[in-house]
Amino acid sequence: QEKIHESVWFDPPPAVIDRLLEIYQGSSSFAEANQYGRTLRLKFKDAQPTYKQADNLIRIAVANSQVGNSSELPHILRQLSSLDWGKGSLDALIKKHSLKVKF
């Protein structure tokens, strides 16, 4: 986990984002959720996360209250909403999964 956290990627491959999402899913405290969320957000700056990855992120946030209530989640969602596939799609995913979050 730490190796991925510390790795430097200028264009992280989708498998790296998927692995970070798996790690994020396993967060057992707000501190972990914020740490992994921050790492994920930084990697998202250099990548183009897919709609499927955004869907997975929202599922994780609904299933894990540490992630869903972390202070990093709104920042991650704001970043995702600025992508080409954009805000409307993200809003639809949030509604579909009944995620309660403001960003």
Jmol script that loads the backbone (N, CA, C; Angstrom):
load data "model"
ATOM      1  N   GLN A   1       0.819  -1.192   0.000  1.00  0.00           N
ATOM      2  CA  GLN A   1       0.000   0.000   0.000  1.00  0.00           C
ATOM      3  C   GLN A   1       0.861   1.253   0.000  1.00  0.00           C
ATOM      4  N   GLU A   2       1.901   1.238   0.811  1.00  0.00           N
ATOM      5  CA  GLU A   2       2.745   2.417   0.910  1.00  0.00           C
ATOM      6  C   GLU A   2       3.509   2.669  -0.383  1.00  0.00           C
ATOM      7  N   LYS A   3       3.896   1.601  -1.086  1.00  0.00           N
ATOM      8  CA  LYS A   3       4.624   1.775  -2.338  1.00  0.00           C
ATOM      9  C   LYS A   3       3.767   2.510  -3.360  1.00  0.00           C
ATOM     10  N   ILE A   4       2.497   2.164  -3.447  1.00  0.00           N
ATOM     11  CA  ILE A   4       1.607   2.859  -4.377  1.00  0.00           C
ATOM     12  C   ILE A   4       1.422   4.299  -3.920  1.00  0.00           C
ATOM     13  N   HIS A   5       1.268   4.492  -2.613  1.00  0.00           N
ATOM     14  CA  HIS A   5       1.081   5.834  -2.054  1.00  0.00           C
ATOM     15  C   HIS A   5       2.257   6.739  -2.397  1.00  0.00           C
ATOM     16  N   GLU A   6       3.462   6.200  -2.343  1.00  0.00           N
ATOM     17  CA  GLU A   6       4.664   7.002  -2.550  1.00  0.00           C
ATOM     18  C   GLU A   6       5.133   7.042  -4.001  1.00  0.00           C
ATOM     19  N   SER A   7       4.566   6.235  -4.859  1.00  0.00           N
ATOM     20  CA  SER A   7       5.033   6.174  -6.240  1.00  0.00           C
ATOM     21  C   SER A   7       4.689   7.458  -6.991  1.00  0.00           C
ATOM     22  N   VAL A   8       5.555   7.779  -7.940  1.00  0.00           N
ATOM     23  CA  VAL A   8       5.345   8.960  -8.765  1.00  0.00           C
ATOM     24  C   VAL A   8       4.956   8.488 -10.162  1.00  0.00           C
ATOM     25  N   TRP A   9       3.795   8.928 -10.602  1.00  0.00           N
ATOM     26  CA  TRP A   9       3.299   8.599 -11.938  1.00  0.00           C
ATOM     27  C   TRP A   9       2.899   9.900 -12.610  1.00  0.00           C
ATOM     28  N   PHE A  10       3.275  10.052 -13.852  1.00  0.00           N
ATOM     29  CA  PHE A  10       2.825  11.225 -14.582  1.00  0.00           C
ATOM     30  C   PHE A  10       1.520  10.924 -15.304  1.00  0.00           C
ATOM     31  N   ASP A  11       1.280   9.676 -15.570  1.00  0.00           N
ATOM     32  CA  ASP A  11       0.024   9.242 -16.174  1.00  0.00           C
ATOM     33  C   ASP A  11      -0.259   7.840 -15.646  1.00  0.00           C
ATOM     34  N   PRO A  12      -0.826   7.753 -14.431  1.00  0.00           N
ATOM     35  CA  PRO A  12      -1.011   6.436 -13.817  1.00  0.00           C
ATOM     36  C   PRO A  12      -1.885   5.524 -14.673  1.00  0.00           C
ATOM     37  N   PRO A  13      -1.459   4.285 -14.870  1.00  0.00           N
ATOM     38  CA  PRO A  13      -2.287   3.347 -15.622  1.00  0.00           C
ATOM     39  C   PRO A  13      -3.570   3.035 -14.850  1.00  0.00           C
ATOM     40  N   PRO A  14      -4.624   2.637 -15.555  1.00  0.00           N
ATOM     41  CA  PRO A  14      -5.896   2.326 -14.893  1.00  0.00           C
ATOM     42  C   PRO A  14      -5.754   1.320 -13.750  1.00  0.00           C
ATOM     43  N   ALA A  15      -4.833   0.370 -13.879  1.00  0.00           N
ATOM     44  CA  ALA A  15      -4.652  -0.635 -12.824  1.00  0.00           C
ATOM     45  C   ALA A  15      -4.196   0.003 -11.511  1.00  0.00           C
ATOM     46  N   VAL A  16      -3.422   1.078 -11.588  1.00  0.00           N
ATOM     47  CA  VAL A  16      -2.977   1.776 -10.378  1.00  0.00           C
ATOM     48  C   VAL A  16      -4.172   2.441  -9.699  1.00  0.00           C
ATOM     49  N   ILE A  17      -5.014   3.088 -10.481  1.00  0.00           N
ATOM     50  CA  ILE A  17      -6.219   3.724  -9.922  1.00  0.00           C
ATOM     51  C   ILE A  17      -7.126   2.663  -9.311  1.00  0.00           C
ATOM     52  N   ASP A  18      -7.295   1.546 -10.005  1.00  0.00           N
ATOM     53  CA  ASP A  18      -8.131   0.459  -9.470  1.00  0.00           C
ATOM     54  C   ASP A  18      -7.583  -0.050  -8.143  1.00  0.00           C
ATOM     55  N   ARG A  19      -6.273  -0.200  -8.051  1.00  0.00           N
ATOM     56  CA  ARG A  19      -5.662  -0.677  -6.803  1.00  0.00           C
ATOM     57  C   ARG A  19      -5.829   0.350  -5.686  1.00  0.00           C
ATOM     58  N   LEU A  20      -5.669   1.616  -6.005  1.00  0.00           N
ATOM     59  CA  LEU A  20      -5.885   2.659  -4.999  1.00  0.00           C
ATOM     60  C   LEU A  20      -7.326   2.652  -4.498  1.00  0.00           C
ATOM     61  N   LEU A  21      -8.265   2.395  -5.390  1.00  0.00           N
ATOM     62  CA  LEU A  21      -9.671   2.297  -4.973  1.00  0.00           C
ATOM     63  C   LEU A  21      -9.871   1.112  -4.028  1.00  0.00           C
ATOM     64  N   GLU A  22      -9.206  -0.004  -4.306  1.00  0.00           N
ATOM     65  CA  GLU A  22      -9.289  -1.168  -3.405  1.00  0.00           C
ATOM     66  C   GLU A  22      -8.743  -0.820  -2.026  1.00  0.00           C
ATOM     67  N   ILE A  23      -7.625  -0.132  -1.998  1.00  0.00           N
ATOM     68  CA  ILE A  23      -7.024   0.270  -0.723  1.00  0.00           C
ATOM     69  C   ILE A  23      -7.958   1.235   0.004  1.00  0.00           C
ATOM     70  N   TYR A  24      -8.495   2.192  -0.723  1.00  0.00           N
ATOM     71  CA  TYR A  24      -9.430   3.171  -0.161  1.00  0.00           C
ATOM     72  C   TYR A  24     -10.636   2.460   0.452  1.00  0.00           C
ATOM     73  N   GLN A  25     -11.112   1.450  -0.220  1.00  0.00           N
ATOM     74  CA  GLN A  25     -12.261   0.672   0.243  1.00  0.00           C
ATOM     75  C   GLN A  25     -11.993   0.037   1.606  1.00  0.00           C
ATOM     76  N   GLY A  26     -10.757  -0.325   1.865  1.00  0.00           N
ATOM     77  CA  GLY A  26     -10.403  -0.985   3.114  1.00  0.00           C
ATOM     78  C   GLY A  26     -10.135  -0.040   4.275  1.00  0.00           C
ATOM     79  N   SER A  27     -10.347   1.251   4.080  1.00  0.00           N
ATOM     80  CA  SER A  27     -10.096   2.225   5.150  1.00  0.00           C
ATOM     81  C   SER A  27     -10.909   1.871   6.386  1.00  0.00           C
ATOM     82  N   SER A  28     -10.222   1.823   7.534  1.00  0.00           N
ATOM     83  CA  SER A  28     -10.909   1.452   8.774  1.00  0.00           C
ATOM     84  C   SER A  28     -10.997   2.615   9.758  1.00  0.00           C
ATOM     85  N   SER A  29     -10.595   3.802   9.314  1.00  0.00           N
ATOM     86  CA  SER A  29     -10.713   5.000  10.151  1.00  0.00           C
ATOM     87  C   SER A  29     -10.801   6.216   9.235  1.00  0.00           C
ATOM     88  N   PHE A  30     -11.242   7.332   9.812  1.00  0.00           N
ATOM     89  CA  PHE A  30     -11.287   8.564   9.027  1.00  0.00           C
ATOM     90  C   PHE A  30      -9.879   8.988   8.620  1.00  0.00           C
ATOM     91  N   ALA A  31      -8.908   8.767   9.497  1.00  0.00           N
ATOM     92  CA  ALA A  31      -7.522   9.129   9.179  1.00  0.00           C
ATOM     93  C   ALA A  31      -7.035   8.358   7.955  1.00  0.00           C
ATOM     94  N   GLU A  32      -7.305   7.057   7.920  1.00  0.00           N
ATOM     95  CA  GLU A  32      -6.919   6.254   6.747  1.00  0.00           C
ATOM     96  C   GLU A  32      -7.676   6.712   5.513  1.00  0.00           C
ATOM     97  N   ALA A  33      -8.970   6.918   5.653  1.00  0.00           N
ATOM     98  CA  ALA A  33      -9.777   7.346   4.505  1.00  0.00           C
ATOM     99  C   ALA A  33      -9.267   8.673   3.957  1.00  0.00           C
ATOM    100  N   ASN A  34      -8.897   9.575   4.835  1.00  0.00           N
ATOM    101  CA  ASN A  34      -8.368  10.861   4.377  1.00  0.00           C
ATOM    102  C   ASN A  34      -6.998  10.707   3.732  1.00  0.00           C
ATOM    103  N   GLN A  35      -6.153   9.857   4.305  1.00  0.00           N
ATOM    104  CA  GLN A  35      -4.823   9.640   3.729  1.00  0.00           C
ATOM    105  C   GLN A  35      -4.937   9.022   2.338  1.00  0.00           C
ATOM    106  N   TYR A  36      -5.690   7.933   2.227  1.00  0.00           N
ATOM    107  CA  TYR A  36      -5.819   7.270   0.932  1.00  0.00           C
ATOM    108  C   TYR A  36      -6.608   8.126  -0.051  1.00  0.00           C
ATOM    109  N   GLY A  37      -7.583   8.853   0.451  1.00  0.00           N
ATOM    110  CA  GLY A  37      -8.348   9.753  -0.405  1.00  0.00           C
ATOM    111  C   GLY A  37      -7.472  10.842  -0.997  1.00  0.00           C
ATOM    112  N   ARG A  38      -6.582  11.383  -0.184  1.00  0.00           N
ATOM    113  CA  ARG A  38      -5.655  12.413  -0.657  1.00  0.00           C
ATOM    114  C   ARG A  38      -4.742  11.842  -1.744  1.00  0.00           C
ATOM    115  N   THR A  39      -4.246  10.636  -1.515  1.00  0.00           N
ATOM    116  CA  THR A  39      -3.399   9.984  -2.522  1.00  0.00           C
ATOM    117  C   THR A  39      -4.178   9.775  -3.813  1.00  0.00           C
ATOM    118  N   LEU A  40      -5.394   9.286  -3.691  1.00  0.00           N
ATOM    119  CA  LEU A  40      -6.243   9.052  -4.861  1.00  0.00           C
ATOM    120  C   LEU A  40      -6.485  10.357  -5.618  1.00  0.00           C
ATOM    121  N   ARG A  41      -6.793  11.407  -4.891  1.00  0.00           N
ATOM    122  CA  ARG A  41      -7.051  12.707  -5.518  1.00  0.00           C
ATOM    123  C   ARG A  41      -5.816  13.199  -6.268  1.00  0.00           C
ATOM    124  N   LEU A  42      -4.639  13.034  -5.680  1.00  0.00           N
ATOM    125  CA  LEU A  42      -3.410  13.465  -6.348  1.00  0.00           C
ATOM    126  C   LEU A  42      -3.147  12.646  -7.608  1.00  0.00           C
ATOM    127  N   LYS A  43      -3.424  11.355  -7.553  1.00  0.00           N
ATOM    128  CA  LYS A  43      -3.236  10.508  -8.741  1.00  0.00           C
ATOM    129  C   LYS A  43      -4.262  10.861  -9.821  1.00  0.00           C
ATOM    130  N   PHE A  44      -5.475  11.251  -9.392  1.00  0.00           N
ATOM    131  CA  PHE A  44      -6.507  11.642 -10.353  1.00  0.00           C
ATOM    132  C   PHE A  44      -6.086  12.884 -11.140  1.00  0.00           C
ATOM    133  N   LYS A  45      -5.259  13.731 -10.552  1.00  0.00           N
ATOM    134  CA  LYS A  45      -4.801  14.928 -11.267  1.00  0.00           C
ATOM    135  C   LYS A  45      -4.001  14.559 -12.506  1.00  0.00           C
ATOM    136  N   ASP A  46      -3.295  13.433 -12.430  1.00  0.00           N
ATOM    137  CA  ASP A  46      -2.432  13.015 -13.532  1.00  0.00           C
ATOM    138  C   ASP A  46      -3.072  11.971 -14.434  1.00  0.00           C
ATOM    139  N   ALA A  47      -4.237  11.503 -14.059  1.00  0.00           N
ATOM    140  CA  ALA A  47      -4.907  10.442 -14.819  1.00  0.00           C
ATOM    141  C   ALA A  47      -6.244  10.952 -15.340  1.00  0.00           C
ATOM    142  N   GLN A  48      -6.880  10.143 -16.106  1.00  0.00           N
ATOM    143  CA  GLN A  48      -8.243  10.408 -16.535  1.00  0.00           C
ATOM    144  C   GLN A  48      -9.104   9.273 -16.005  1.00  0.00           C
ATOM    145  N   PRO A  49      -9.545   9.368 -14.748  1.00  0.00           N
ATOM    146  CA  PRO A  49     -10.363   8.288 -14.197  1.00  0.00           C
ATOM    147  C   PRO A  49     -11.585   8.053 -15.075  1.00  0.00           C
ATOM    148  N   THR A  50     -11.975   6.814 -15.160  1.00  0.00           N
ATOM    149  CA  THR A  50     -13.103   6.451 -16.010  1.00  0.00           C
ATOM    150  C   THR A  50     -14.420   6.573 -15.247  1.00  0.00           C
ATOM    151  N   TYR A  51     -15.495   6.560 -15.995  1.00  0.00           N
ATOM    152  CA  TYR A  51     -16.838   6.560 -15.418  1.00  0.00           C
ATOM    153  C   TYR A  51     -16.998   5.344 -14.514  1.00  0.00           C
ATOM    154  N   LYS A  52     -16.478   4.211 -14.956  1.00  0.00           N
ATOM    155  CA  LYS A  52     -16.556   2.977 -14.157  1.00  0.00           C
ATOM    156  C   LYS A  52     -15.811   3.136 -12.830  1.00  0.00           C
ATOM    157  N   GLN A  53     -14.662   3.783 -12.859  1.00  0.00           N
ATOM    158  CA  GLN A  53     -13.911   4.013 -11.625  1.00  0.00           C
ATOM    159  C   GLN A  53     -14.656   4.977 -10.702  1.00  0.00           C
ATOM    160  N   ALA A  54     -15.303   5.976 -11.275  1.00  0.00           N
ATOM    161  CA  ALA A  54     -16.115   6.898 -10.467  1.00  0.00           C
ATOM    162  C   ALA A  54     -17.285   6.150  -9.837  1.00  0.00           C
ATOM    163  N   ASP A  55     -17.901   5.273 -10.611  1.00  0.00           N
ATOM    164  CA  ASP A  55     -18.997   4.455 -10.086  1.00  0.00           C
ATOM    165  C   ASP A  55     -18.503   3.601  -8.918  1.00  0.00           C
ATOM    166  N   ASN A  56     -17.342   3.008  -9.065  1.00  0.00           N
ATOM    167  CA  ASN A  56     -16.757   2.194  -8.005  1.00  0.00           C
ATOM    168  C   ASN A  56     -16.465   3.046  -6.767  1.00  0.00           C
ATOM    169  N   LEU A  57     -15.921   4.229  -6.963  1.00  0.00           N
ATOM    170  CA  LEU A  57     -15.637   5.138  -5.855  1.00  0.00           C
ATOM    171  C   LEU A  57     -16.913   5.449  -5.065  1.00  0.00           C
ATOM    172  N   ILE A  58     -17.984   5.730  -5.755  1.00  0.00           N
ATOM    173  CA  ILE A  58     -19.238   6.074  -5.079  1.00  0.00           C
ATOM    174  C   ILE A  58     -19.807   4.864  -4.357  1.00  0.00           C
ATOM    175  N   ARG A  59     -19.703   3.695  -4.958  1.00  0.00           N
ATOM    176  CA  ARG A  59     -20.135   2.466  -4.267  1.00  0.00           C
ATOM    177  C   ARG A  59     -19.348   2.273  -2.968  1.00  0.00           C
ATOM    178  N   ILE A  60     -18.049   2.513  -3.038  1.00  0.00           N
ATOM    179  CA  ILE A  60     -17.182   2.392  -1.861  1.00  0.00           C
ATOM    180  C   ILE A  60     -17.616   3.379  -0.784  1.00  0.00           C
ATOM    181  N   ALA A  61     -17.889   4.615  -1.182  1.00  0.00           N
ATOM    182  CA  ALA A  61     -18.291   5.648  -0.218  1.00  0.00           C
ATOM    183  C   ALA A  61     -19.612   5.302   0.459  1.00  0.00           C
ATOM    184  N   VAL A  62     -20.522   4.683  -0.277  1.00  0.00           N
ATOM    185  CA  VAL A  62     -21.808   4.278   0.303  1.00  0.00           C
ATOM    186  C   VAL A  62     -21.607   3.113   1.272  1.00  0.00           C
ATOM    187  N   ALA A  63     -20.754   2.172   0.909  1.00  0.00           N
ATOM    188  CA  ALA A  63     -20.559   0.954   1.707  1.00  0.00           C
ATOM    189  C   ALA A  63     -19.677   1.166   2.936  1.00  0.00           C
ATOM    190  N   ASN A  64     -18.759   2.123   2.879  1.00  0.00           N
ATOM    191  CA  ASN A  64     -17.807   2.330   3.974  1.00  0.00           C
ATOM    192  C   ASN A  64     -17.999   3.745   4.529  1.00  0.00           C
ATOM    193  N   SER A  65     -18.561   3.847   5.714  1.00  0.00           N
ATOM    194  CA  SER A  65     -18.857   5.165   6.292  1.00  0.00           C
ATOM    195  C   SER A  65     -17.595   5.979   6.565  1.00  0.00           C
ATOM    196  N   GLN A  66     -16.468   5.321   6.770  1.00  0.00           N
ATOM    197  CA  GLN A  66     -15.212   6.048   6.973  1.00  0.00           C
ATOM    198  C   GLN A  66     -14.853   6.831   5.708  1.00  0.00           C
ATOM    199  N   VAL A  67     -15.084   6.216   4.565  1.00  0.00           N
ATOM    200  CA  VAL A  67     -14.839   6.876   3.279  1.00  0.00           C
ATOM    201  C   VAL A  67     -15.944   7.889   3.001  1.00  0.00           C
ATOM    202  N   GLY A  68     -17.187   7.459   3.162  1.00  0.00           N
ATOM    203  CA  GLY A  68     -18.334   8.313   2.843  1.00  0.00           C
ATOM    204  C   GLY A  68     -18.395   9.593   3.650  1.00  0.00           C
ATOM    205  N   ASN A  69     -17.865   9.571   4.860  1.00  0.00           N
ATOM    206  CA  ASN A  69     -17.892  10.754   5.721  1.00  0.00           C
ATOM    207  C   ASN A  69     -16.524  11.407   5.881  1.00  0.00           C
ATOM    208  N   SER A  70     -15.566  10.992   5.064  1.00  0.00           N
ATOM    209  CA  SER A  70     -14.225  11.569   5.172  1.00  0.00           C
ATOM    210  C   SER A  70     -14.210  12.983   4.592  1.00  0.00           C
ATOM    211  N   SER A  71     -13.277  13.766   5.049  1.00  0.00           N
ATOM    212  CA  SER A  71     -13.182  15.146   4.561  1.00  0.00           C
ATOM    213  C   SER A  71     -12.588  15.217   3.154  1.00  0.00           C
ATOM    214  N   GLU A  72     -11.957  14.159   2.684  1.00  0.00           N
ATOM    215  CA  GLU A  72     -11.364  14.146   1.343  1.00  0.00           C
ATOM    216  C   GLU A  72     -12.382  13.851   0.244  1.00  0.00           C
ATOM    217  N   LEU A  73     -13.447  13.123   0.574  1.00  0.00           N
ATOM    218  CA  LEU A  73     -14.392  12.699  -0.465  1.00  0.00           C
ATOM    219  C   LEU A  73     -14.947  13.869  -1.281  1.00  0.00           C
ATOM    220  N   PRO A  74     -15.404  14.962  -0.670  1.00  0.00           N
ATOM    221  CA  PRO A  74     -15.910  16.072  -1.495  1.00  0.00           C
ATOM    222  C   PRO A  74     -14.865  16.626  -2.460  1.00  0.00           C
ATOM    223  N   HIS A  75     -13.607  16.653  -2.041  1.00  0.00           N
ATOM    224  CA  HIS A  75     -12.539  17.143  -2.925  1.00  0.00           C
ATOM    225  C   HIS A  75     -12.354  16.206  -4.125  1.00  0.00           C
ATOM    226  N   ILE A  76     -12.415  14.913  -3.860  1.00  0.00           N
ATOM    227  CA  ILE A  76     -12.283  13.928  -4.939  1.00  0.00           C
ATOM    228  C   ILE A  76     -13.442  14.076  -5.918  1.00  0.00           C
ATOM    229  N   LEU A  77     -14.651  14.200  -5.391  1.00  0.00           N
ATOM    230  CA  LEU A  77     -15.832  14.328  -6.251  1.00  0.00           C
ATOM    231  C   LEU A  77     -15.782  15.620  -7.066  1.00  0.00           C
ATOM    232  N   ARG A  78     -15.326  16.689  -6.459  1.00  0.00           N
ATOM    233  CA  ARG A  78     -15.194  17.955  -7.184  1.00  0.00           C
ATOM    234  C   ARG A  78     -14.224  17.790  -8.351  1.00  0.00           C
ATOM    235  N   GLN A  79     -13.141  17.080  -8.102  1.00  0.00           N
ATOM    236  CA  GLN A  79     -12.158  16.854  -9.162  1.00  0.00           C
ATOM    237  C   GLN A  79     -12.763  15.999 -10.278  1.00  0.00           C
ATOM    238  N   LEU A  80     -13.501  14.961  -9.909  1.00  0.00           N
ATOM    239  CA  LEU A  80     -14.138  14.115 -10.923  1.00  0.00           C
ATOM    240  C   LEU A  80     -15.156  14.899 -11.744  1.00  0.00           C
ATOM    241  N   SER A  81     -15.863  15.817 -11.106  1.00  0.00           N
ATOM    242  CA  SER A  81     -16.897  16.567 -11.821  1.00  0.00           C
ATOM    243  C   SER A  81     -16.311  17.479 -12.889  1.00  0.00           C
ATOM    244  N   SER A  82     -15.016  17.761 -12.804  1.00  0.00           N
ATOM    245  CA  SER A  82     -14.378  18.628 -13.794  1.00  0.00           C
ATOM    246  C   SER A  82     -13.874  17.859 -15.020  1.00  0.00           C
ATOM    247  N   LEU A  83     -14.003  16.544 -15.015  1.00  0.00           N
ATOM    248  CA  LEU A  83     -13.536  15.740 -16.151  1.00  0.00           C
ATOM    249  C   LEU A  83     -14.476  15.867 -17.343  1.00  0.00           C
ATOM    250  N   ASP A  84     -14.012  15.402 -18.495  1.00  0.00           N
ATOM    251  CA  ASP A  84     -14.782  15.515 -19.729  1.00  0.00           C
ATOM    252  C   ASP A  84     -16.170  14.892 -19.635  1.00  0.00           C
ATOM    253  N   TRP A  85     -16.269  13.728 -18.991  1.00  0.00           N
ATOM    254  CA  TRP A  85     -17.576  13.077 -18.898  1.00  0.00           C
ATOM    255  C   TRP A  85     -18.441  13.720 -17.842  1.00  0.00           C
ATOM    256  N   GLY A  86     -17.857  14.512 -16.984  1.00  0.00           N
ATOM    257  CA  GLY A  86     -18.416  15.548 -16.196  1.00  0.00           C
ATOM    258  C   GLY A  86     -19.452  15.403 -15.120  1.00  0.00           C
ATOM    259  N   LYS A  87     -19.914  16.580 -14.760  1.00  0.00           N
ATOM    260  CA  LYS A  87     -20.758  16.775 -13.595  1.00  0.00           C
ATOM    261  C   LYS A  87     -22.094  16.061 -13.704  1.00  0.00           C
ATOM    262  N   GLY A  88     -22.752  16.155 -14.835  1.00  0.00           N
ATOM    263  CA  GLY A  88     -24.059  15.509 -14.980  1.00  0.00           C
ATOM    264  C   GLY A  88     -23.985  14.015 -14.733  1.00  0.00           C
ATOM    265  N   SER A  89     -22.958  13.379 -15.265  1.00  0.00           N
ATOM    266  CA  SER A  89     -22.789  11.936 -15.072  1.00  0.00           C
ATOM    267  C   SER A  89     -22.486  11.610 -13.620  1.00  0.00           C
ATOM    268  N   LEU A  90     -21.664  12.414 -12.984  1.00  0.00           N
ATOM    269  CA  LEU A  90     -21.325  12.188 -11.582  1.00  0.00           C
ATOM    270  C   LEU A  90     -22.559  12.379 -10.701  1.00  0.00           C
ATOM    271  N   ASP A  91     -23.324  13.414 -10.977  1.00  0.00           N
ATOM    272  CA  ASP A  91     -24.564  13.637 -10.223  1.00  0.00           C
ATOM    273  C   ASP A  91     -25.508  12.449 -10.362  1.00  0.00           C
ATOM    274  N   ALA A  92     -25.589  11.890 -11.566  1.00  0.00           N
ATOM    275  CA  ALA A  92     -26.455  10.723 -11.796  1.00  0.00           C
ATOM    276  C   ALA A  92     -25.970   9.516 -10.991  1.00  0.00           C
ATOM    277  N   LEU A  93     -24.661   9.311 -10.931  1.00  0.00           N
ATOM    278  CA  LEU A  93     -24.112   8.202 -10.139  1.00  0.00           C
ATOM    279  C   LEU A  93     -24.400   8.392  -8.653  1.00  0.00           C
ATOM    280  N   ILE A  94     -24.235   9.603  -8.175  1.00  0.00           N
ATOM    281  CA  ILE A  94     -24.491   9.900  -6.762  1.00  0.00           C
ATOM    282  C   ILE A  94     -25.951   9.623  -6.426  1.00  0.00           C
ATOM    283  N   LYS A  95     -26.832  10.034  -7.305  1.00  0.00           N
ATOM    284  CA  LYS A  95     -28.269   9.799  -7.096  1.00  0.00           C
ATOM    285  C   LYS A  95     -28.585   8.305  -7.173  1.00  0.00           C
ATOM    286  N   LYS A  96     -28.014   7.628  -8.160  1.00  0.00           N
ATOM    287  CA  LYS A  96     -28.254   6.192  -8.358  1.00  0.00           C
ATOM    288  C   LYS A  96     -27.901   5.389  -7.110  1.00  0.00           C
ATOM    289  N   HIS A  97     -26.798   5.755  -6.468  1.00  0.00           N
ATOM    290  CA  HIS A  97     -26.321   5.002  -5.303  1.00  0.00           C
ATOM    291  C   HIS A  97     -26.756   5.619  -3.968  1.00  0.00           C
ATOM    292  N   SER A  98     -27.527   6.692  -4.041  1.00  0.00           N
ATOM    293  CA  SER A  98     -28.047   7.374  -2.839  1.00  0.00           C
ATOM    294  C   SER A  98     -26.936   7.829  -1.894  1.00  0.00           C
ATOM    295  N   LEU A  99     -25.872   8.365  -2.462  1.00  0.00           N
ATOM    296  CA  LEU A  99     -24.784   8.898  -1.647  1.00  0.00           C
ATOM    297  C   LEU A  99     -25.182  10.276  -1.139  1.00  0.00           C
ATOM    298  N   LYS A 100     -25.054  10.470   0.140  1.00  0.00           N
ATOM    299  CA  LYS A 100     -25.385  11.754   0.765  1.00  0.00           C
ATOM    300  C   LYS A 100     -24.086  12.524   0.995  1.00  0.00           C
ATOM    301  N   VAL A 101     -23.785  13.426   0.084  1.00  0.00           N
ATOM    302  CA  VAL A 101     -22.564  14.224   0.205  1.00  0.00           C
ATOM    303  C   VAL A 101     -22.750  15.526  -0.563  1.00  0.00           C
ATOM    304  N   LYS A 102     -22.179  16.571  -0.036  1.00  0.00           N
ATOM    305  CA  LYS A 102     -22.175  17.855  -0.743  1.00  0.00           C
ATOM    306  C   LYS A 102     -20.750  18.140  -1.178  1.00  0.00           C
ATOM    307  N   PHE A 103     -20.637  18.593  -2.401  1.00  0.00           N
ATOM    308  CA  PHE A 103     -19.302  18.942  -2.900  1.00  0.00           C
ATOM    309  C   PHE A 103     -19.417  20.153  -3.735  1.00  0.00           C
TER     310      PHE A 103
END
end "model"
wireframe off; spacefill off
backbone 0.3
color backbone group
